[in-house]
Amino acid sequence: MAVSEKFKNEAILVSRILIISLFVMFRWKKMIGFSGAVGYTTSVGTPIPEFSALIAVFMELFVAIAVRVDTRALALLVMVYTNRRKG
């Protein structure tokens, strides 16, 4: 077994933990300063800013949990969420 194959699973685990920690950090900031998140969504003209901020917090929590499940489907979901068009 090559050295790169030996540490492949460990490298994947470490990278997933780092990605999860990023999502949790940003979600935590939005939960603590929820009024700031609502203020931002209001400033960019998002309809129903409170609901939009709540969806953003939920998506980041869901993504942090779902990273463990299926990264391809998750990447598609995040792509759709972040690339939605303005009306």
Legacy VTK file of the C-alpha trace (Angstrom):
# vtk DataFile Version 3.0
C-alpha trace
ASCII
DATASET POLYDATA
POINTS 87 float
0.000 0.000 0.000
1.431 3.344 -1.019
1.860 6.127 1.510
-0.636 8.341 -0.325
-3.285 5.599 -0.199
-2.608 5.020 3.476
-3.396 8.610 4.435
-6.198 9.221 1.929
-9.025 8.515 4.397
-7.385 10.590 7.099
-6.943 13.526 4.708
-10.597 13.327 3.665
-11.683 13.247 7.303
-9.559 16.277 8.210
-10.821 18.262 5.208
-14.455 17.484 6.049
-13.948 18.516 9.669
-12.427 21.812 8.522
-15.319 22.486 6.141
-17.866 21.662 8.840
-16.117 24.017 11.255
-16.352 26.863 8.716
-20.086 26.396 8.273
-20.642 26.157 12.028
-18.574 29.309 12.674
-20.554 31.373 10.173
-23.879 29.984 11.367
-22.966 30.776 14.950
-22.184 34.403 14.054
-25.553 34.716 12.329
-27.410 33.167 15.258
-25.738 35.412 17.823
-26.083 38.519 15.669
-29.327 37.596 13.926
-30.377 41.249 13.732
-27.183 41.935 11.764
-28.018 39.140 9.327
-31.530 40.560 8.936
-30.050 44.035 8.430
-27.787 42.729 5.690
-30.590 40.898 3.892
-32.672 44.081 4.133
-29.847 46.203 2.702
-29.487 44.006 -0.387
-33.229 44.150 -1.035
-34.158 40.591 -0.177
-37.909 40.044 0.129
-38.994 39.039 3.651
-35.542 39.681 5.196
-36.236 37.867 8.482
-37.264 34.716 6.663
-34.343 34.983 4.239
-31.862 35.298 7.110
-33.481 32.302 8.809
-33.112 30.272 5.595
-29.430 31.268 5.385
-28.813 30.073 8.952
-30.699 26.840 8.305
-28.831 26.163 5.043
-25.464 26.581 6.740
-26.499 24.236 9.548
-27.889 21.701 7.075
-24.760 21.873 4.938
-22.530 21.349 7.973
-24.464 18.201 8.856
-24.857 16.979 5.273
-21.129 17.165 4.480
-20.903 13.763 6.094
-23.512 12.233 3.790
-23.039 12.922 0.077
-20.717 15.667 -1.068
-21.807 15.616 -4.724
-25.490 16.147 -3.970
-24.525 18.727 -1.373
-22.373 20.612 -3.881
-25.336 20.766 -6.254
-27.606 22.057 -3.492
-25.128 24.737 -2.442
-24.596 25.750 -6.069
-28.340 26.218 -6.593
-28.673 28.104 -3.289
-25.821 30.513 -3.952
-26.465 31.101 -7.672
-30.135 31.994 -7.607
-31.024 34.940 -9.818
-32.329 38.248 -8.588
-35.865 38.950 -9.772
LINES 1 88
87 0 1 2 3 4 5 6 7 8 9 10 11 12 13 14 15 16 17 18 19 20 21 22 23 24 25 26 27 28 29 30 31 32 33 34 35 36 37 38 39 40 41 42 43 44 45 46 47 48 49 50 51 52 53 54 55 56 57 58 59 60 61 62 63 64 65 66 67 68 69 70 71 72 73 74 75 76 77 78 79 80 81 82 83 84 85 86
